């Protein structure tokens, strides 16, 4: 009569080993996926920070452009005043010349 203990001793089960290998690989893939997701989160946060900085720069540029527009307006007004002043100065010089000629 054969010994049941030796007959029932589990031998290497190829299906079980294959399943363990598959589960092991799935675990490795999940670990890598988790790492990639963490990396993606960090990169997304960096991009969000960069976009916020760009938006702030854009607002800053709008402010600078508004100030430049004001300066351009002021310069245009000053140019008109300068032209007007030069015209008045020419009239004054002309009037002084006329008065000097009459006095002479």
Secondary structure, DSSP 8 states (H G I E B T S, - for coil): ---HHHHSS----HHHHHHHHHHHHHHHHHHHHHHHHHHHHHHHHHHHHHHHHHHHHHHHHHHHHHHHHHHHHHHHHHHHHHHHHHHHHHHHHHHHHHHHHHH-
